């Protein structure tokens, strides 16, 4: 069940939904803004499919680089894009 709250800063007097999930050791979590996947004249499903194919299990820097190269490449973005990758390090 996915609850969607309004964007941050739009409504200041609401209670936000919180949740938890586990990232397995070595797993990667990718956070991104809509400017990464929403392109004029492009299918959202195709963009999401490309995003899934671009995510590699590697260093966060490599993940962000691969995602940006695959989804943006040399195109000039018409919207802001932010990408953040977090990798769960295995315990030593």
Secondary structure, 3 states (H helix, E strand, C coil): CCCCCCCCCCCCCCCCCCCCCCCCCCCEEEEECHHHCCCCCCCHHHHHHHHHHHCCCCCHHHHHHHHHHHHCCCCCCCCCCCEEEEECCCCC
